[in-house]
Amino acid sequence: MITRIEAITVVIPARDESELIGRCLESVLTAKTAAESRWHAPRLSIVVVADRCTDDTANVARGFDGVSVIEIDAANVGLARATGVMLALESSGLLPQHVWIASTDADSAVPRDWLTEQTRLARSGADVVLGTVRPDLDDLSDAQALAWATAHGRGASVGEVHGANLGVRADVYLAAGGFAGLAEHEDVDFVERCAALDADIVATGACEVTTSGRQVGRTPGGFARYLRDDLLTNPAL
């Protein structure tokens, strides 16, 4: 089945990410240009949700052409993602079945073919796309970097759920109830609800996202906690 995708929106929650949001947006804009060149028709938009930021995150994001910024005071990544999605859908003016939502994080950098590949899979009938992530190895100790490389060869984490590398068609997003107001693991919760709808969930390692290797995160759990507490003793995600 070929699905017509007329618009793609990238939603990026951010909390005190002034140091890394620039790298993130540069990578997303590069992926946007590549997708526009490949697919021509889809309109692409980028929404940054600056959530209770005490630094210059919002102003840094506003310095990038074509990026919309909304500021909220929730301190909740689930609500931040949901707010960004609803803003994008309200402004698209399109039927949800023709809109693709791509999600990443402000401390991450996407590859050039990220949106191109998600669009290809969406047009082939995927309802949800799960992508892999890897930490910036420069942020890890030598022992951690070795543990990561040993346990996470190419494709080893295909099928894991990461909000930093996730895509969903908007009608499926709405049918599943969207991102819940959870302080963490909102991505896993959302994909579980998509699975309950028998959505076509496609996992790929083709366009891996690089995310910060910091070990004190914005939430108690998540990837930062895994790197800090589990990588050396239980390296499997």
For each residue, the residues with C-beta under 8 A, 3 or more apart:
1: 124 125
2: 123 124 125
3: 97 122 123 124 125 169
4: 98 123
5: 8 39 42 98 99 100 119 122 123 169
6: 41 42 43 94 98 99
7: 42 43 44 45 92 94 98 99 100
8: 5 35 42 43 44 45 99 100 101 102 115 118 119
9: 44 45 46 47 85 88 89 92 99 100 101 102
10: 28 32 44 45 46 47 102 103 104 115
11: 47 49 81 84 85 88 101 102 103
12: 21 24 25 28 46 47 48 49 84 103 104 105 106
13: 49 51 77 80 81 84 105 106 163
14: 17 21 48 49 50 51 53 57 61 80 105 106
15: 50 51 52 53 57 75 77 80 106 218
16: 53 54 55 57 218
17: 14 20 21 24 53 55 57 106 107
18: 21 53 55 56 57 60
19:
20: 17 23 24 106 107 212
21: 12 14 17 18 24 25 48 57 60 61 106
22: 25 26 60 64
23: 20 26 27 109
24: 12 17 20 21 27 28 104 105 106 107 108 109 110
25: 12 21 22 28 29 46 48 61 64 67
26: 22 23 29 30 64 109
27: 23 24 30 31 108 109 110 111 114
28: 10 12 24 25 31 32 46 104 110 114
29: 25 26 32 33 46 64 66
30: 26 27 33 34 112
31: 27 28 34 35 110 111 112 113 114 115 116
32: 10 28 29 35 36 44 46 66 115
33: 29 30 36 37
34: 30 31 37 38 112 113 115 116
35: 8 31 32 38 39 42 44 115 116 119
36: 32 33 39 40 42 44
37: 33 34 40
38: 34 35 116 119
39: 5 35 36 42 116 119
40: 36 37
41: 6
42: 5 6 7 8 35 36 39 100 119
43: 6 7 8 92
44: 7 8 9 10 32 35 36 115
45: 7 8 9 10 66 68 88 91 92
46: 9 10 12 25 28 29 32 64 66 67 68
47: 9 10 11 12 67 68 69 70 84 87 88
48: 12 14 21 25 57 58 61 67 68 69 70 84 106
49: 11 12 13 14 69 70 71 72 80 81 83 84
50: 14 15 53 57 58 61 69 70 71 72
51: 13 14 15 71 72 73 74 75 76 77 79 80
52: 15 72 73 74 75
53: 14 15 16 17 18 50 56 57 58 71
54: 16
55: 16 17 18
56: 18 53 59 60
57: 14 15 16 17 18 21 48 50 53 60 61 106
58: 48 50 53 61 62 69 71
59: 56 62 63
60: 18 21 22 56 57 63
61: 14 21 25 48 50 57 58 64 67 69
62: 58 59 67 69
63: 59 60
64: 22 25 26 29 46 61 67
65:
66: 29 32 45 46
67: 25 46 47 48 61 62 64
68: 45 46 47 48 87
69: 47 48 49 50 58 61 62
70: 47 48 49 50 83 84 87
71: 49 50 51 53 58
72: 49 50 51 52 79 80 83
73: 51 52
74: 51 52 79 80 83 181
75: 15 51 52 183
76: 51 79 80 181 182 183
77: 13 15 51 80 81 163 182 183 184 186 218 219
78: 81 82 179 180 181 182 183 186 189
79: 51 72 74 76 82 83 179 181
80: 13 14 15 49 51 72 74 76 77 83 84
81: 11 13 49 77 78 84 85 103 163 179 186
82: 78 79 85 86 178 179 180 181
83: 49 70 72 74 79 80 86 87
84: 11 12 13 47 48 49 70 80 81 87 88
85: 9 11 81 82 88 89 101 170 173 178 179
86: 82 83 89 90 178
87: 47 68 70 83 84 90 91
88: 9 11 45 47 84 85 91 92 99 101
89: 9 85 86 92 96 99 170
90: 86 87
91: 45 87 88
92: 7 9 43 45 88 89 99
93:
94: 6 7 98 99
95: 98 99 171
96: 89 99 169 170 171 173 174
97: 3 169 170 171
98: 4 5 6 7 94 95 170
99: 5 6 7 8 9 88 89 92 94 95 96 169 170
100: 5 7 8 9 42 118 119 122 167 168 169 170
101: 8 9 11 85 88 167 168 169 170 173
102: 8 9 10 11 114 115 118 166 167
103: 10 11 12 81 163 164 165 166 167 168 187
104: 10 12 24 28 108 110 114 163 164 165 166 209
105: 12 13 14 24 108 163 164 211
106: 12 13 14 15 17 20 21 24 48 57
107: 17 20 24 211 212 214
108: 24 27 104 105 133 164 165 209 210 211 212
109: 23 24 26 27 209 210 211
110: 24 27 28 31 104 114 115 165 207 209
111: 27 31 114 207 208 209
112: 30 31 34 116
113: 31 34 116 117 206 207
114: 27 28 31 102 104 110 111 117 118 131 165 207 209
115: 8 10 31 32 34 35 44 102 110 118 119
116: 31 34 35 38 39 112 113 119 120
117: 113 114 120 121 204 206 207
118: 8 100 102 114 115 121 122 129 131 167 207
119: 5 8 35 38 39 42 100 115 116 122 123
120: 116 117 123 124
121: 117 118 124 126 129 167 202 204
122: 3 5 100 118 119 125 126 129 167 169
123: 2 3 4 5 119 120
124: 1 2 3 120 121
125: 1 2 3 122 200
126: 121 122 129 167 169 200 201 202
127: 168 169 172 194 199 200 201
128: 166 167 168 169 172 191 194 199 200 201 202
129: 118 121 122 126 166 167 168 201 202 203 204
130: 158 159 160 161 162 165 166 191 201 202 203 204
131: 114 118 162 165 166 167 203 204 205 206 207 208 209
132: 155 157 158 160 162 165 204 205 208 209
133: 108 157 162 164 165 208 209 210 211 223
134: 137 148 152 208 209 210 211
135: 139 140 148 210 211 212 213 223 227
136: 139 140 210 211 212 213
137: 134 140 145 148 213
138: 213
139: 135 136 212 213 214 215
140: 135 136 137 144 145 148 213 227 231
141: 144 145
142: 145 146
143: 146 147 232
144: 140 141 147 148 213 227 231 232
145: 137 140 141 142 148 149
146: 142 143 149 150
147: 143 144 150 151 231 232 235
148: 134 135 137 140 144 145 151 152 231 235
149: 145 146 152 153
150: 146 147 235
151: 147 148 156 235 236
152: 134 148 149 156 157 235 237
153: 149 156
154: 205
155: 132 158 205
156: 151 152 153
157: 132 133 152 160 205 237
158: 130 132 155 203 204 205
159: 130 203
160: 130 132 157 237
161: 130 166 187 188 191
162: 130 131 132 133 165 166 187 209 211 223
163: 13 77 81 103 104 105 166 186 187
164: 103 104 105 108 133 209 211 223
165: 103 104 108 110 114 130 131 132 133 162 207 208 209
166: 102 103 104 128 129 130 131 161 162 163 187 191
167: 100 101 102 103 118 121 122 126 128 129 131
168: 100 101 103 127 128 129 172 173 176 190 194
169: 3 5 96 97 99 100 101 122 126 127 128 172 173
170: 85 89 96 97 98 99 100 101 173 174
171: 95 96 97 174 175
172: 127 128 168 169 175 176 194 197 199
173: 85 96 101 168 169 170 176 178
174: 96 170 171 177 178
175: 171 172 197
176: 168 172 173 190 193 194 196 197 199
177: 174 180 193
178: 82 85 86 173 174 190
179: 78 79 81 82 85 182 186 187 189 190
180: 78 82 177 186 189 190
181: 74 76 78 79 82 186
182: 76 77 78 179 185 186 189
183: 75 76 77 78 219
184: 77 219 220 221 222
185: 182 188 189 221 222
186: 77 78 81 163 179 180 181 182 189 190
187: 103 161 162 163 166 179 190 191
188: 161 185 191 192
189: 78 179 180 182 185 186 192 193
190: 168 176 178 179 180 186 187 193 194
191: 128 130 161 166 187 188 194 195 201
192: 188 189 195 196
193: 176 177 189 190 196 197
194: 127 128 168 172 176 190 191 197 199 201
195: 191 192 198 199 201
196: 176 192 193
197: 172 175 176 193 194
198: 195
199: 127 128 172 176 194 195
200: 125 126 127 128
201: 126 127 128 129 130 191 194 195
202: 121 126 128 129 130
203: 129 130 131 158 159
204: 117 121 129 130 131 132 158 207
205: 131 132 154 155 157 158 208
206: 113 117 131
207: 110 111 113 114 117 118 131 165 204
208: 111 131 132 133 134 165 205
209: 104 108 109 110 111 114 131 132 133 134 162 164 165
210: 108 109 133 134 135 136
211: 105 107 108 109 133 134 135 136 162 164 223
212: 20 107 108 135 136 139 224
213: 135 136 137 138 139 140 144 227
214: 107 139 217 224 227
215: 139 224 225 227 228
216: 224 228
217: 214 220 221 222 223 224 225
218: 15 16 77 222 224
219: 77 183 184 222 224
220: 184 217 225
221: 184 185 217 225
222: 184 185 217 218 219 225 226
223: 133 135 162 164 211 217 226 227
224: 212 214 215 216 217 218 219 227 228
225: 215 217 220 221 222 228 229 230
226: 222 223 229 230 231 237
227: 135 140 144 213 214 215 223 224 230 231
228: 215 216 224 225 231
229: 225 226 233
230: 225 226 227 233 234 235
231: 140 144 147 148 226 227 228 234 235
232: 143 144 147 235
233: 229 230
234: 230 231
235: 147 148 150 151 152 230 231 232
236: 151
237: 152 157 160 226
